[in-house]
Every structure is written in structure tokens, then in C-alpha cells.
């Protein structure tokens, strides 16, 4: 009875600590959201005080002056295509690596795994992209993003595919199915939870990134949402209400996606990591 009471008290302490931590994280977010509806003078106090008049026109100004519409389309295209490429390539590679128990396959898996540790060399990547003739294009950014997230995706896919019985593959092969048929007709429907997890994780990673577009996109017409904030801040560095409105618009798609997709993240990470 005493042990149970101590455990309950400890749980309350942990929950209280996590609640306070959440409030510390939410505090600047609330300041940003409320500040986006203030005037340029009111927002300078950076407080949670509500504005005297809600300035919804701030968002109209951001749309008109910040090129948000074009940046949003650029982000959707870059994020969407890079996510699809990553999912298809990583799942197919993981299927082969998980099914072939050879030294070469194990070495190749460790090579992918090193991508979780080794950082990207920006200067080297720029030189390679220039040599390939893609520098400054949306294509270069898409391929870089798809490659950067491959290590994490292969790690999840391999762990889950190893739990799928090989007997399913063998039966399909006996019936005359090829490797592609087995992968797309048998394995792909079974890895849908991991597909959802990878899609959400890659989406959030690509959407929020500013470094790669800053280095690899030379034309402002191809800039993404985070870069629009960078550009907008240069023009309106004194108008924090407009900057906050831009930040809210940029963060909103990721927030909505995570809100509705968090259960898939948990289930996919559990399937790909624990089962593997």
C-alpha cells in the first residue's frame, strides 16, 4: 500500500513537471499568435496581453507584401515530391536489405545507418550539384531532401519489414510473381503505418528547414515559406506584428498535420523500432 502511494505521488510530480515544461514551450507560441493581431506599437511589449483592437488586416498585409501564396506552393511542391521519392526509394531499399541476409546487405545497411550520425557537408554538396547542372533549381533541393531523410526512413522500414514473414514472399514467388510484384502487392499494403510516419516526419523536416533553400535556391520566385520569413524580416524588421503573422501562417500547416497525424507517428515508430 505504501509503495503504491509513493508511486502515485511520483507520477503526480512527473506530470506536474511535464505540465510546467509544456507551458514554457507554449508561452512563446501564444505570444506570437496574440502578437500577430496587434499593432506595431502594441506588439513591442511581447506579452500575453490581448490587443485593444484585433488587427486581422496584418495577415492581409503579409499575403500582399510577403509573397506567401507563391512560397506556399513552392513548399508544397518541394515537400510533397521529396516525401514521395523518399518513401518509395527507402521502402524498396529496405525490402531488399531486410530480405537478403548477406554481408553486402549488412554493410549497405550500416552505410545507410551512418547517415543518422554523419552531418551533411554543404560545400561538397554544392560542388556536386553544380557538377550535375542542378544548382539553383527546385530539383536539386528535392533530391537533397529526399536523400537526407533516407537514413531514418530505412531504419524504420527495415525494422518493420523484418517482422513480415518470408513465407508470404515465397508463396508469391512460387505462384510466378516477381520481386516488384511481391513488394508492391504484398509488402506495401503491410507497411502503411510506417509510410504514414515517414511521410509526416519528412514533411515536418522539409517544411521547417531554411538552410538548404537558402544555399541552393538562387531565384526568389522558388523560395519556400521559411525563406519568405527571412525575406519578410528584412523588409519589415520593425513590424513584429507582421513578422508574427508570417510565422503563424508558416507554422500552421505543420501544426495541423501533426495534430491529426500524431497517432500515426507513435504507431509507426513503435512498429518500426520496437518490433524490429
N, C-alpha and C positions, 0 to 999 in steps of 0.2 A: 504493500500500500504506500509506504514511504517512497519507494523507488518510482512508482507511478506518479506520485505528486511532484517529485523532483523533475521528472521528465516533462510533465505538463508545464511547470514553471520555466524550464529551459526553452520549451517550444514558444512560450509567450515572449520570452526575452528575444529569441531569434526573430520571431515575427515582428516585434516592435522595432528591432534594428533594421530589418528589411523595409519596413514601412517608412522609417525616417530616411533611409537611403533613397527610396523611391521619391520622397518629397524633395530631396535635394536635387534629384535629376529633373523632376517636373517643374521646379521653381523657375529655372531659366527659360523653359519652354513656355510656361504661362506668361512670363514677362514678354517674350517675343510675340505671342499671339495677341495679348492685350495691347502691346505697343504698336502693333500693325494697324490699329484703329484710332490711334491718337494723332494729334497734330505734331509738327516737327518740334514745337516748343515743349509740349507735354511729355513727349517720349524721353526727353533728356534726363528725367529722374530715374528711369529704369526701375520702376516699381510695379507692384500689382494693383495700383490704384486705377479704377475704371476711368475712361475718358469722360469729360463733360459732354462731348458730342462724338458719337461713333462715326468715324470718317471712313465709310465704305469706299469713298472715292479714291482712297490710297491704292486699292487693288486695280482700279481702272487706270490709274496713272502708271502703275507697274506694267500692266498689259500694253499700254500705249507706248511707253518710253523704253521698256526693258526688252522688247522682242521676245516675250515669254512664249507666245504661240509657236514661233519658229523653233525656239530652243526645246520646247516640249516635244515637238515632232521629231527633232533630231535625237533626243534622248530615248524616245520610244523605239525608233528605228535601230539605233546602236544597241540598246539594251535587249530588245527583242531578238534581233538576229544573232547577237553574240550568245545569248542564252540558249537558243535553239542549236547552234553549232556546238556549244559546249555539251549539251545534253546528249546529242546524237553521237558525237565523237567519243566522249568519255564513257558512255554506257556500252558502246560497241567495243572499245578497247578493254574495258573491264570484263566483258563477257569472255573475250579470248584469254586474258590474263588469269581469270578465275578458273577456266576450264582446262588450261594446259599447264600441267604441273611439271615444268621443265626448269632447268637452271636459267635459261634465257628469259623465260617468262617471269621468274622470280627477280632476276636482275632488272628487267624492264619495270617491274612494279616498284622496286626500290628507287629507280630513276624518277618515276612519277612522284613517289613519296618525298623525295628530296625537294620537290617544288614547294612543299609546305614550309620548308626551312629556308631555302636559298632565296634571297631577295632579287628583285628584278634590277638589272643593270640598264639604266635609262640611256646612257650614251651609246653603249653597244647596240641596244635595240634600235636606236635612231639610225645608226650606221647601217644596220641590216635592212631596215625598212627603206632607207634611201637607195641602197643597192638593188632592192627588189622593185623600186619605182613606185611605191605606195605612199611615200611620205607626204603628209599634209591632207590625205584623203580619209574619208569615213571608213573605208575598207581596212586601212591599217589599224585604226582604233578597234574595230570589231574583232579582227583577228587577234590582236594583243589581249583584249579582254577574254576572249574565248580560251586563249592559251593560259592566261594567268590563273583562271579558276579550275583548270583541268586537274591539278593535283588533288584538291579537296574533293572534287566530284568522283575521280577514280577511286579514292579511298572509301567513299560511301558506297558506290556501286559494287566494288569488288567484295566488300563485306557482306552485302545483301545477296549478291548472285551466288556466293559460295554456299548459301543456305538452300538454294533451289536444287532439288535432287537431280543428279545427272541422268537418272533413268528417263526423265522426260525428254532429254536430248536424244538418248539412244533409241527410244521408241520412234521418235520423229525421223531419225536417220534411217532406221530400218524400213520406214514407210516411203523412203525416197526423198525426204526433204533435205535441202541444202543448208549450209551454215546461215545464210541470210534469212531463209525461211524460218529456221529454228529461233533465231534471235528476234525477228520482228513479230512472229506469230505466237511464240511460246513465252519467251523471256520478257519481252517488252510489256505485255499486259501485267506481268507479275511485279515489275519494278515501278509501277505508277506512284507508290508513296515516296520513293526516292526521287523520282522525276519531279514531283511537286516540291520537295525540299530543295533540290538543286536549283530548280527554276527560281524559287523565292530568294535563296541565298545569293545566287548570281545576279538577280535583278537588283537587290539592295546594294550589293557591292559595286556594280557598274553604275547604277543611277547616282550614287552619292560621291563617286570619285571625281576629282578635279585635276589630278596630276597628269594623267595620260592625255586627256583632251588638251590640256594647256601646252604640252610638249609636242603633240602630234597633229593637232588641228590648226592649220595656219590661216584658214579663212573663217572670219567671224560668223558667216552665214551657216556654218556647220557646227557651231558651238552648242554645248549641252546646257542643261538647266543650272548645274553648279557654276559653270563658266559665265552664265548670264548674271549670276550674283556678283562674281568677280568684276565683270564689266560694269554692272549697275552701281556697284560701290564706288567705282572710280568717278562716276558722274554725279552721284548723289551721296557723297561721303558725310554730309552734314544732316541729311534727312534720314534718321534712323527709323522713322515710321515706315518709309518706303522700303528700306532695306529689310526690315522685319516682315513686311508684306511679301516681298520677294522670297524670303526664306520660308515662309509658311507655304507658299504655292509650290516651292521646290520640294518641301518635305511631305506634302500632303499625299502624293501617290504612294510613297514608301510606307507611310503610316497606315493608309487604307489597306494596302497589300498585306502588311504584317498583321493587322488587326483581324483580317479574315483568313489568313494563311498560317497563323502561329501553330495551330494544331497539326498541320501537315509538316511543319518544321520539326516539331517534337517527335512525331511518329516516324518521320523519315530518318532522323538522326538515331533514333532507337533501333530502327530496322537495319540501318547500315553500319552502326558501330557496335551495338550490343550483340546482335545476332552473329556479326562477323567475328 
